[in-house]
Each structure stands twice: as structure tokens, then as C-alpha cells.
Amino acid sequence: MLQLKYLRENKEAVLEALKKRNFKEVELIDNLLDLDESRRKTQTELDQQLAEANSLAKEIGELFKIGESDKAQELKERSGQLKFSSKELQELLQDTENKMSELRYQIPNVPKDNVPSGSSEEDNIEVERSGRIPELSEGALPHWELAKKYDLIDFELGSKITGAGFPVYKGKGARLQRALINYFLDKNVAAGYQETQVPHLVNELSGYGTGQLPDKEGQMYHVTADDLYLIPTAEVPLTNIFRDQLLEEKQLPICLTGYTPCFRREAGSYGSHVRGLNRLHQFDKVEIVRLETPKRSEAALEEMVDHVRGILNEIELPFRILRLCGGDLGFTSALTYDFELFSTAQDKWLEISSVSTFEGFQSERLKLRYKANDGSKHLVHTLNGSSLALPRVLAGLLENCQTPEGIKIPKVLVPYTGFDMIS
């Protein structure tokens, strides 16, 4: 969430920047700042009363010592009044802070200067394109037909066991899935990310910490009996490792990677665009997360983009990089680059990775700070990226690598799969 001090001092600049998101709830910010002013006045009054009460307590004690009980009694009456009124002020303060928190959770992050204005994905800017789009032979199939032809993925069996959006990977399909996970993890570890295994369920505080709650509450699976949530991405548990921590500057950067299954309800997702692996309720993903100082966060974002670019070049799949416009930007993100892989058989681009910087937005929620070498305290900047999400990578690999003889496995993956062709 946005820092109150920053919002107070830069209200007009924040409102101007939020126009990129088509943010129109200006009254949220006005109401928040009004409550903030009221809170600060209440806090000042409470501090004054508590200080007076402490002073009176000392004075009453001295009066009793010297035998002036009448004067002491008069002051005790005043002390009782202060105790009552300070309790009322504390309750008012707590109520005001609760209302402020509710409003702060509704205000999105401020986009960075280089985020383009726009209302939808059509307004995103393509910044790079790489790889050769193959010319497939006549009769080329989409991945769901290839999965059936070579007995790699059973979508109907997954529907029988659980429901639509929960596929079963079989034989070489399962081995290819595992190969991609291991390859992505190895690449991330070689780049300096520490492999970390995390829980697949998180509590409500973790969901609020990284911004999935309350913004995406309807998209998360909720285990109501235990009030836990199945994770939509490893970003949530990985980042929450550092919730409520004060780090030392020398500890930064912190770079983590982790593989997890991810769970998303994807409510309202229907139609041909979600067929096969295009959109699932359960899927595998390898994530990278970084904690950085503000001075290093921009360079860190570029390093993460370059890292994902390198992986896609190695697996020889055609892709492009988009800088998301304000209207397509995630609630917590200050700047996001999307990677899209071209599906030749479907003749469309499929999103396979988002690499984002949140600057201090998540850290304000997480109460995550670091102490600089000069002793000052600052918000840590958090960043994360998919490296990579498997379903659409697998879909693109099956479709783009199909030949009349079968599906040719990219060379870099052969040591992980143990085979170079699916036929």
C-alpha cells in the first residue's frame, strides 16, 4: 500500500499517475487523508492527556508523602477524568485506523513514469521480439490434439477426478513437465537465486501482505475450516518469509526461487481461449523473487527480464516482451513486463511470464524494512517474476516443435527428459 506520508506530500502527483490506471475513485484518497488528519489530531490529544496523567500520578504520590491528602484527592479526580477520556480517545483512534486500513487496501500502486497509459491489453507496448516463428507442415495440430495423439495429457481424466482445469500428465508428458521444472530451477540457481521450498497454503495475513487480498479474494481457493488459502503463485509464501522483519542493508539483495503448484479459480473463464493448457485451475510454476534497496531495484528488474529472456532463447521458442499499460497493470505492480510465446498452431500469443517491480508497495503492507548503513530505515523494494509458468510453455513447445515425425525436444532439455523426440 502507499505510504501515508508520501500520499500527504504528493497527493496531486499520485492522482495524476493513477490516471494511467483509469483510477476514478478520487474520494477514496480524499477520505483517507481526512481520516489521517483526524487520526493525527486524536493522537496528539491522546499523547497530551497521557503525559498529563503521568505527571499527575507523580504529583499525587508526592502529595501523599508530605501528608497533603486533600490536594492529592482533588488531583485524583482529575486523573480519573483523564483515564476515562483517554480510553475514549484510544477507541476512537483504533476505529479511525481500521477505517484508514480499509481505504488503503483499495488504492492501487502508483505506476512508474515509463508505464504507458491505456485501458486494456491492446494498449500494451511491444518492446522486443525474438526467435523464429516456425512454418508448420499441413495438418499441424493444437496442443490439446497433440496431447491426445501422443498420450501426454488427459484432460477428460482430470475432469473425472476433480473437474475442468485439472489435467493429468502421463508418460512422456509428465517427464517433460518435470524436465521443465528442473531446468528452470537449475537456471535460476545458477543465476544466484536460492532454491526454497514453501507451503502451498497461506494464512490471511500472507494474502494481505503481498496484495492478493482483498483484491483477488474471489480468485483464490479458500479452505474455510482452517481459514487458509491455496496459493495462486509462489510469490506469496516466498515474499511473506520476510513479513514483519527489519533487515540490514548488507543482507540485500535477497534472491529466491521456488517451484510450487498454483491454484486459481479463474471465475468466469470460458470459451475457446481457455481450451487445453491455455488456462487452468491448477498448474505448475517456477518463481523468482528479489528483495532490493530502492537504488538497485530498477537494475534488478532489468536483470530479471534479461534472465527470463535467456531461458526462452535457450529453449528456442519465439517470444515477445510487452510493457504493460496502466489499465492492464496488476493492482500491486509499479511496472510489469509480460513475456508472450507465439503458438503457431493456435496462431496467437500466449502469456508465459510476468516480471514486476512493486517498489515499496508490498513492503508497506508486509512491514518489511531495512536499516541502511547510516542507521536510517527504509522500505525494501520487492520484485518477482515467473521463471517460468509451465502450462503455456508446454503448449507452445508441443505446437512449435511438432514435425511429421513427432515432437522434437529442444536440445537444452534433452539431458532432463532423457529423450529427444516424442513419437
VOTI-426396 format. One line per 5 residues: number of its first residue (from 1); their letters; for each residue x, y, z of C-alpha. Coordinates in nm, 4 decimals. Example, Ala and Ser with C-alpha at 12.3 -4.5 7.8 and 13.67 -1.06 7.14 Angstrom:
// VOTI-426396
1 = as = 1.2300/-0.4500/0.7800  1.3670/-0.1060/0.7140
END
This chain:
// VOTI-426396
1 = mlqlk = 0.0000/0.0000/0.0000  0.1031/0.3602/-0.0413  0.2840/0.5300/0.2456  0.0677/0.7925/0.4125  0.3470/1.0464/0.4358
6 = ylren = 0.4156/1.0128/0.0641  0.0451/1.0432/-0.0155  0.0060/1.3531/0.2035  0.3006/1.5268/0.0434  0.2362/1.4165/-0.3167
11 = keavl = -0.1425/1.3905/-0.3478  -0.1736/1.5638/-0.6857  0.1191/1.3719/-0.8352  -0.0318/1.0419/-0.7143  -0.3713/1.1271/-0.8632
16 = ealkk = -0.2107/1.2241/-1.1929  -0.0110/0.8983/-1.2073  -0.3169/0.6893/-1.1179  -0.4943/0.8266/-1.4252  -0.2827/0.5794/-1.6202
21 = rnfke = -0.4789/0.3076/-1.4421  -0.8095/0.4841/-1.5168  -0.8445/0.5193/-1.1401  -1.1514/0.7336/-1.0741  -1.2180/0.6755/-0.7030
26 = velid = -1.0634/1.0091/-0.6007  -1.2904/1.0212/-0.2984  -1.1015/0.7233/-0.1520  -0.7863/0.9321/-0.1295  -0.9712/1.2406/-0.0043
31 = nlldl = -1.1476/1.0358/0.2640  -0.8207/0.8680/0.3602  -0.6387/1.1990/0.4011  -0.9292/1.3421/0.6024  -0.9168/1.0413/0.8324
36 = desrr = -0.5398/1.0730/0.8559  -0.5692/1.4342/0.9682  -0.8318/1.3339/1.2242  -0.6107/1.0477/1.3427  -0.3114/1.2734/1.3933
41 = ktqte = -0.5200/1.5252/1.5920  -0.6610/1.2445/1.8056  -0.3127/1.1041/1.8607  -0.1818/1.4452/1.9662  -0.4685/1.4910/2.2106
46 = ldqql = -0.4204/1.1405/2.3476  -0.0463/1.1953/2.3920  -0.1123/1.5179/2.5814  -0.3632/1.3500/2.8128  -0.1345/1.0547/2.8796
51 = aeans = 0.1516/1.2906/2.9550  -0.0710/1.4890/3.1941  -0.1880/1.1662/3.3586  0.1726/1.0561/3.4142  0.2610/1.3944/3.5585
56 = lakei = -0.0422/1.3858/3.7894  0.0465/1.0368/3.9109  0.3887/1.1591/4.0221  0.2425/1.4701/4.1833  -0.0227/1.2719/4.3696
61 = gelfk = 0.2423/1.0418/4.5054  0.4477/1.3350/4.6346  0.1424/1.4982/4.7971  0.0567/1.1803/4.9852  0.4160/1.1593/5.1053
66 = igesd = 0.4012/1.5044/5.2631  0.0542/1.4462/5.4065  -0.1482/1.6760/5.1771  -0.4178/1.4179/5.1099  -0.6913/1.6749/5.0274
71 = kaqel = -0.4910/1.8198/4.7399  -0.3981/1.4687/4.6333  -0.7651/1.3722/4.6268  -0.8518/1.6680/4.4021  -0.5839/1.5640/4.1586
76 = kersg = -0.7075/1.2022/4.1687  -1.0459/1.3198/4.0448  -0.8773/1.4907/3.7522  -0.6709/1.1748/3.6940  -0.9926/0.9692/3.6812
81 = qlkfs = -1.1393/1.2052/3.4221  -0.8243/1.1736/3.2127  -0.8335/0.7934/3.2368  -1.1898/0.7881/3.1070  -1.1355/1.0384/2.8247
86 = skelq = -0.8058/0.8798/2.7145  -0.9807/0.5433/2.6867  -1.2398/0.7053/2.4603  -0.9623/0.8590/2.2514  -0.7845/0.5240/2.2211
91 = ellqd = -1.1061/0.3614/2.0975  -1.1607/0.6467/1.8511  -0.8013/0.6157/1.7331  -0.8347/0.2411/1.6763  -1.1619/0.2866/1.4879
96 = tenkm = -1.0066/0.5568/1.2681  -0.7020/0.3417/1.1928  -0.9278/0.0486/1.0962  -1.1212/0.2696/0.8550  -0.7963/0.4001/0.7111
101 = selry = -0.6661/0.0477/0.6540  -0.9826/-0.0453/0.4650  -0.9358/0.2551/0.2367  -0.5625/0.1994/0.1872  -0.6261/-0.1582/0.0709
106 = qipnv = -0.8448/-0.0183/-0.2090  -0.5842/0.2189/-0.3558  -0.3529/0.0582/-0.6158  0.0177/0.1154/-0.6600  0.1404/0.4231/-0.8468
111 = pkdnv = 0.2654/0.3325/-1.1968  0.6209/0.4292/-1.2846  0.6819/0.7081/-1.5356  0.7525/0.4690/-1.8235  0.4229/0.2826/-1.7826
116 = psgss = 0.2098/0.3756/-2.0859  -0.1453/0.4998/-2.0434  -0.4170/0.2683/-2.1671  -0.7278/0.0781/-2.0717  -0.6641/-0.2797/-2.1869
121 = eedni = -0.4073/-0.5243/-2.3263  -0.4457/-0.3636/-2.6694  -0.2603/-0.0614/-2.5294  0.0450/-0.2575/-2.4107  0.3716/-0.1719/-2.5838
126 = evers = 0.5800/-0.4385/-2.7532  0.9430/-0.3678/-2.6667  1.1118/-0.6724/-2.8150  1.0522/-0.9784/-3.0310  1.2854/-1.2766/-3.0555
131 = gripe = 1.3041/-1.6182/-3.2154  1.1837/-1.7580/-3.5446  0.8182/-1.8471/-3.5830  0.8284/-2.1912/-3.7491  0.6328/-2.2798/-4.0601
136 = lsega = 0.4421/-2.5911/-3.9666  0.3537/-2.8624/-4.2112  -0.0015/-2.9060/-4.3360  -0.2221/-3.0676/-4.0775  -0.0374/-2.9220/-3.7772
141 = lphwe = -0.2360/-2.9676/-3.4572  -0.3033/-2.7550/-3.1464  -0.1501/-2.8860/-2.8260  -0.4683/-3.0475/-2.6919  -0.4849/-3.2650/-3.0046
146 = lakky = -0.1130/-3.3413/-2.9841  -0.1524/-3.4367/-2.6165  -0.4239/-3.6826/-2.7136  -0.2372/-3.8180/-3.0179  0.0791/-3.8968/-2.8202
151 = dlidf = -0.0983/-3.9789/-2.4915  0.0763/-3.6993/-2.2988  -0.2054/-3.5220/-2.1150  -0.5557/-3.6455/-2.0309  -0.7963/-3.3561/-1.9833
156 = elgsk = -1.1046/-3.5774/-1.9551  -0.9488/-3.7890/-1.6810  -0.8664/-3.4732/-1.4870  -1.2290/-3.3639/-1.5198  -1.3409/-3.7049/-1.3875
161 = itgag = -1.1098/-3.6855/-1.0860  -1.1631/-3.3195/-0.9993  -1.3183/-3.1034/-1.2702  -1.2303/-2.8939/-1.5733  -0.8929/-2.7214/-1.5499
166 = fpvyk = -0.7142/-3.0024/-1.3607  -0.5282/-3.2077/-1.6263  -0.3481/-3.5382/-1.5727  0.0031/-3.5560/-1.7257  0.1091/-3.9017/-1.8402
171 = gkgar = 0.4234/-4.0794/-1.9572  0.6481/-3.8527/-2.1615  0.4099/-3.5641/-2.0911  0.4776/-3.5970/-1.7175  0.8527/-3.6382/-1.7788
176 = lqral = 0.8596/-3.3289/-1.9988  0.6747/-3.1363/-1.7302  0.9276/-3.2458/-1.4663  1.2160/-3.1714/-1.7023  1.0982/-2.8133/-1.7496
181 = inyfl = 1.0653/-2.7632/-1.3725  1.4158/-2.8945/-1.3060  1.5651/-2.6961/-1.5949  1.4041/-2.3705/-1.4794  1.5175/-2.4260/-1.1205
186 = dknva = 1.8732/-2.5083/-1.2279  1.8897/-2.1943/-1.4428  1.7637/-1.9809/-1.1556  2.0033/-2.1310/-0.9019  2.2947/-2.0814/-1.1443
191 = agyqe = 2.1921/-1.7138/-1.1688  2.2206/-1.6699/-0.7918  1.8682/-1.7442/-0.6701  1.8460/-1.9638/-0.3603  1.6097/-2.2573/-0.4075
196 = tqvph = 1.3411/-2.2556/-0.1403  1.0510/-2.4916/-0.0749  0.7471/-2.3227/0.0751  0.3954/-2.4173/0.1948  0.1218/-2.4363/-0.0672
201 = lvnel = -0.1340/-2.2833/0.1671  -0.1080/-1.9447/0.3378  -0.2971/-1.7577/0.6046  -0.4927/-1.4366/0.5597  -0.2052/-1.2146/0.6758
206 = sgygt = 0.0137/-1.3533/0.3976  -0.2574/-1.2870/0.1404  -0.2869/-0.9257/0.2550  0.0900/-0.8888/0.2733  0.1525/-0.9398/-0.0979
211 = gqlpd = -0.1762/-0.7916/-0.2161  -0.3795/-1.0956/-0.3213  -0.6278/-0.9984/-0.0511  -0.8653/-0.8287/-0.0673  -0.8104/-0.7544/-0.4406
216 = kegqm = -0.8224/-1.1137/-0.5715  -1.0186/-1.2832/-0.2964  -1.2718/-1.4279/-0.5414  -0.9940/-1.5850/-0.7485  -0.8376/-1.7790/-0.4606
221 = yhvta = -0.9417/-2.1178/-0.3244  -1.0347/-2.0715/0.0423  -1.0140/-2.3587/0.2905  -1.2827/-2.2207/0.5174  -1.2483/-2.4739/0.8012
226 = ddlyl = -0.8920/-2.3579/0.8669  -0.9166/-2.0096/0.7135  -0.6270/-2.0817/0.4782  -0.5830/-2.0054/0.1089  -0.4278/-2.2201/-0.1643
231 = iptae = -0.1507/-2.0153/-0.3185  -0.2066/-1.8556/-0.6621  0.1719/-1.8218/-0.7037  0.4899/-1.8952/-0.5060  0.5382/-1.5187/-0.4793
236 = vpltn = 0.3002/-1.5168/-0.1815  0.4834/-1.7560/0.0562  0.8310/-1.6604/-0.0698  0.7816/-1.2888/-0.0069  0.5995/-1.3430/0.3230
241 = ifrdq = 0.9073/-1.5163/0.4626  1.0226/-1.1616/0.5401  0.6974/-1.0162/0.6755  0.7476/-0.8059/0.9926  1.1264/-0.8030/0.9549
246 = lleek = 1.3896/-0.5313/0.9777  1.6804/-0.6356/0.7568  2.0315/-0.4983/0.7474  2.1429/-0.3347/0.4229  2.4287/-0.5849/0.3965
251 = qlpic = 2.1698/-0.8662/0.3685  2.0374/-0.7236/0.0412  1.9821/-0.8283/-0.2252  1.7949/-1.1432/-0.1314  1.7172/-1.3637/-0.4327
256 = ltgyt = 1.4916/-1.6691/-0.4024  1.3440/-1.9222/-0.6419  1.0843/-2.1863/-0.5768  0.8688/-2.4382/-0.7572  0.5062/-2.4821/-0.6499
261 = pcfrr = 0.1751/-2.5873/-0.7916  -0.0508/-2.2826/-0.8217  -0.4262/-2.2690/-0.7742  -0.6601/-2.0142/-0.9324  -1.0359/-2.0303/-0.9518
266 = eagsy = -1.0366/-1.8234/-1.2733  -1.4055/-1.7496/-1.2172  -1.5859/-1.6539/-1.5353  -1.3224/-1.8048/-1.7681  -1.4978/-1.9828/-2.0520
271 = gshvr = -1.4621/-2.0253/-2.4286  -1.2050/-2.1442/-2.6805  -0.9327/-1.9119/-2.5448  -0.9100/-2.1248/-2.2297  -0.9005/-2.4606/-2.4063
276 = glnrl = -0.6396/-2.7221/-2.3175  -0.3463/-2.5756/-2.1229  -0.4298/-2.2140/-2.2054  -0.5891/-2.1560/-1.8670  -0.6032/-2.3973/-1.5741
281 = hqfdk = -0.7218/-2.4054/-1.2147  -0.4085/-2.5944/-1.1069  -0.0742/-2.5528/-1.2785  0.2977/-2.5668/-1.2050  0.5203/-2.2608/-1.1952
286 = veivr = 0.8766/-2.1729/-1.1008  0.9054/-1.8261/-0.9476  1.1873/-1.5826/-0.8781  1.1624/-1.3206/-0.6010  1.4057/-1.0424/-0.5142
291 = letpk = 1.4368/-0.8010/-0.2223  1.6402/-0.4930/-0.3132  1.7315/-0.1457/-0.1940  1.5485/0.1335/-0.3813  1.8732/0.2291/-0.5565
296 = rseaa = 1.9099/-0.1202/-0.7007  1.5509/-0.2095/-0.7843  1.5398/-0.0709/-1.1400  1.8591/-0.2531/-1.2361  1.7280/-0.5676/-1.0668
301 = leemv = 1.4120/-0.5578/-1.2790  1.6170/-0.5391/-1.5979  1.8345/-0.8277/-1.4752  1.5236/-1.0390/-1.4153  1.3886/-0.9593/-1.7615
306 = dhvrg = 1.7242/-1.0496/-1.9127  1.7290/-1.3754/-1.7171  1.3878/-1.4880/-1.8450  1.4865/-1.3781/-2.1965  1.7929/-1.6025/-2.1770
311 = ilnei = 1.5878/-1.9063/-2.0761  1.3448/-1.8612/-2.3642  1.6273/-1.8187/-2.6117  1.7799/-2.1448/-2.4903  1.4611/-2.3432/-2.5417
316 = elpfr = 1.4348/-2.1887/-2.8894  1.0761/-2.0691/-2.8734  0.9522/-1.7471/-3.0405  0.8515/-1.4823/-2.7886  0.7898/-1.1132/-2.7418
321 = ilrlc = 0.8162/-0.8781/-2.4434  0.5450/-0.6259/-2.3608  0.5494/-0.3322/-2.1228  0.2040/-0.3295/-1.9701  -0.0111/-0.0175/-1.9843
326 = ggdlg = -0.1725/0.1259/-1.6729  -0.5092/-0.0333/-1.7432  -0.3568/-0.3831/-1.7695  -0.1199/-0.3419/-1.4749  -0.1698/-0.5578/-1.1661
331 = ftsal = -0.3044/-0.3842/-0.8555  0.0243/-0.4027/-0.6639  0.2659/-0.3514/-0.9539  0.4510/-0.0301/-1.0379  0.5848/-0.1714/-1.3673
336 = tydfe = 0.5375/-0.5076/-1.5374  0.6937/-0.6759/-1.8387  0.4961/-0.9651/-1.9854  0.6583/-1.2376/-2.1916  0.4366/-1.3970/-2.4541
341 = lfsta = 0.5143/-1.7098/-2.6534  0.3762/-1.7478/-3.0055  0.1579/-2.0525/-3.0525  0.1876/-2.1342/-3.4211  -0.0897/-2.3944/-3.4227
346 = qdkwl = -0.3315/-2.1571/-3.2472  -0.1962/-1.8513/-3.4336  -0.1851/-1.6342/-3.1226  0.0397/-1.5114/-2.8433  0.0204/-1.6809/-2.5020
351 = eissv = 0.1387/-1.5098/-2.1829  0.4024/-1.7226/-2.0101  0.5679/-1.4831/-1.7643  0.5191/-1.1556/-1.5831  0.8195/-0.9787/-1.4325
356 = stfeg = 0.7224/-0.6952/-1.1993  0.8535/-0.4427/-0.9520  0.6302/-0.3384/-0.6652  0.8798/-0.0902/-0.5238  0.7754/-0.0326/-0.1592
361 = fqser = 0.4048/-0.1088/-0.2068  0.4140/-0.4669/-0.0779  0.6694/-0.3841/0.1911  0.4405/-0.1226/0.3444  0.1795/-0.3966/0.3845
366 = lklry = 0.4372/-0.6503/0.4994  0.6043/-0.4111/0.7453  0.9287/-0.5077/0.5745  1.2126/-0.2578/0.6109  1.5886/-0.2465/0.6118
371 = kandg = 1.8352/-0.0438/0.8168  2.0784/0.1403/0.5919  2.4473/0.1648/0.6708  2.3880/0.5164/0.8061  2.1263/0.3854/1.0518
376 = skhlv = 1.8186/0.5188/0.8689  1.5283/0.2836/0.7970  1.3621/0.2390/0.4580  1.1102/0.0185/0.2811  1.2590/-0.2763/0.0957
381 = htlng = 1.1709/-0.2930/-0.2744  1.0176/-0.6261/-0.3775  1.0202/-0.7796/-0.7259  0.9029/-1.1097/-0.8680  0.8709/-1.2964/-1.1944
386 = sslal = 0.7593/-1.6236/-1.3469  1.0635/-1.8228/-1.4488  0.8543/-1.9842/-1.5834  0.4851/-2.0822/-1.5793  0.4675/-2.4299/-1.7295
391 = prvla = 0.1301/-2.4868/-1.8983  0.1650/-2.2408/-2.1851  0.5383/-2.3081/-2.2231  0.4492/-2.6749/-2.2631  0.1659/-2.5868/-2.5026
396 = gllen = 0.3962/-2.3713/-2.7149  0.6700/-2.6326/-2.7091  0.4361/-2.9091/-2.8302  0.2889/-2.6925/-3.1050  0.6021/-2.5162/-3.2312
401 = cqtpe = 0.8251/-2.8237/-3.2174  0.5894/-3.0634/-3.3955  0.7144/-3.2280/-3.7131  0.5675/-3.5001/-3.9371  0.7835/-3.7483/-3.7428
406 = gikip = 0.6814/-3.6277/-3.3967  0.7642/-3.3571/-3.1434  1.1329/-3.2668/-3.1394  1.2596/-3.1748/-2.7909  1.4844/-2.8629/-2.7693
411 = kvlvp = 1.8483/-2.9657/-2.7226  1.8844/-2.7937/-2.3851  1.6035/-3.0100/-2.2399  1.7236/-3.3487/-2.3669  1.9545/-3.4100/-2.0639
416 = ytgfd = 1.6477/-3.3521/-1.8435  1.3958/-3.5597/-2.0420  1.6202/-3.8474/-2.1455  1.4652/-3.8431/-2.4934  1.4869/-3.6106/-2.7917
421 = mis = 1.1636/-3.6974/-2.9705  0.8033/-3.7750/-2.8820  0.6607/-4.0003/-3.1493
END
